[in-house]
């Protein structure tokens, strides 16, 4: 009999397949079915410094044994690291506000919005990178840094 976690992992895997595109591409980084480690490539413009940009970013997402009750671990592996108030300088993504109701595909879209530097996602009370937060406060007129439309998950189900 399948556990509730296995059912959730299967649902997440199906949703991730629907998300797969030129904009957001991924591959499983483990041999499990469904996978518990994803390498996700985002083809979006994002800041890598106060005035420096890159058009592609890679994030490794790990679903821990406590998932979905505990947030996925996400870390930017592309260098230089994304410059964002919710990304630590070592690349780890701060996932404050995570809810077990947030599926993996929606979580990936949240990271995509971080890359785009969507201002409505910034929590100024909980920065992982204070230098990026200072930049944000002085440059809100420049945001977002990418306006590429992201997939709408509500159309997939």
C-alpha positions in Angstrom: 0.0 0.0 0.0 1.2 3.5 -0.9 2.0 5.9 1.8 0.6 9.5 1.7 4.1 10.7 1.1 4.5 8.4 -1.9 1.2 9.6 -3.4 2.4 13.2 -2.9 5.7 12.5 -4.6 3.9 10.9 -7.5 1.6 13.9 -7.8 4.6 16.2 -7.6 6.4 14.3 -10.4 3.3 14.5 -12.7 3.1 18.3 -12.0 6.8 18.7 -12.7 6.3 16.9 -16.1 3.7 19.5 -16.9 6.1 22.3 -16.0 8.9 21.0 -18.2 9.6 23.5 -21.0 12.3 25.6 -22.6 11.8 28.0 -19.7 12.0 25.5 -16.8 13.7 22.2 -17.5 14.6 19.6 -15.0 16.0 16.1 -14.6 16.0 13.6 -11.8 19.2 13.5 -9.9 18.5 10.2 -8.2 17.3 6.8 -9.3 14.1 6.7 -7.3 10.7 6.6 -8.9 9.3 9.2 -8.3 12.5 11.2 -7.8 13.4 12.9 -4.6 16.2 15.1 -6.0 15.6 17.4 -8.9 18.1 19.5 -10.9 16.1 22.4 -12.3 17.4 24.8 -15.0 15.6 28.2 -15.2 16.1 30.1 -18.4 15.2 33.5 -16.9 17.1 36.7 -16.4 18.2 37.2 -12.8 20.6 39.3 -10.8 24.0 37.9 -9.9 25.3 41.1 -8.4 23.9 44.7 -7.9 24.0 45.4 -11.6 25.1 42.1 -13.1 22.7 39.6 -14.8 22.6 36.1 -16.1 20.0 34.4 -18.3 20.3 30.9 -16.8 20.3 29.5 -13.3 20.5 26.0 -11.9 18.9 24.9 -8.6 19.1 21.5 -6.9 15.9 20.6 -5.0 15.9 17.8 -2.4 12.8 16.4 -0.9 13.7 15.2 2.6 12.0 12.2 4.3 9.8 14.7 6.2 8.5 16.2 3.0 5.8 17.5 2.5 5.6 18.5 6.1 9.0 20.1 5.9 10.0 22.4 3.0 12.2 21.1 0.2 15.9 22.1 0.4 16.8 24.2 -2.5 20.3 25.5 -3.5 21.5 27.5 -6.5 24.5 25.6 -7.9 25.1 28.0 -10.9 27.9 30.5 -10.1 27.9 33.3 -9.3 24.9 32.8 -7.0 21.6 34.5 -7.6 21.6 37.9 -5.9 18.3 38.0 -4.0 17.2 38.8 -0.4 15.9 35.3 0.0 19.0 33.5 -1.2 22.0 33.1 1.2 25.4 33.8 -0.3 26.2 30.1 -0.3 23.2 29.6 -2.7 20.7 28.1 -0.2 17.2 29.4 -0.8 15.3 30.7 2.2 11.8 29.1 2.0 10.0 31.0 4.6 6.2 30.9 4.2 6.3 27.3 3.0 3.1 25.3 3.5 2.7 21.5 2.9 -0.1 22.5 0.5 2.5 24.0 -1.8 3.3 21.4 -4.4 6.8 21.0 -5.9 5.8 22.6 -9.2 4.5 25.6 -7.4 7.6 25.7 -5.3 9.7 25.8 -8.5 7.5 28.7 -9.8 8.3 30.5 -6.5 12.0 30.1 -7.2 11.4 31.3 -10.8 9.7 34.4 -9.4 12.7 34.9 -7.0 15.0 34.8 -10.1 12.7 37.4 -11.8 13.0 39.4 -8.6 9.2 39.8 -8.3 8.8 42.5 -5.6 5.6 41.1 -4.0 7.6 38.1 -2.8 10.1 40.1 -0.8 9.8 39.8 3.0 11.9 42.6 4.3 11.7 41.2 7.8 13.4 38.0 7.0 16.4 38.5 4.6 18.9 35.8 3.9 21.1 38.4 2.1 21.1 41.8 3.6 23.2 43.3 0.8 20.5 42.2 -1.7 17.8 43.6 0.5 19.6 47.0 0.6 19.8 46.9 -3.2 16.1 46.0 -3.4 15.1 49.0 -1.2 17.1 51.4 -3.5 16.0 49.9 -6.8 12.3 48.9 -6.7 11.7 50.9 -9.9 13.9 48.4 -11.7 11.8 45.4 -10.7 11.1 42.8 -11.8 14.3 42.2 -13.7 12.5 39.7 -16.0 8.9 39.8 -17.2 8.7 36.5 -19.0 5.3 34.9 -18.4 5.6 31.8 -16.2 3.5 28.7 -16.7 0.0 28.7 -15.1 -0.4 25.5 -13.1 -4.1 26.0 -12.8 -4.5 25.2 -16.5 -2.8 21.9 -16.1 -5.3 20.2 -13.8 
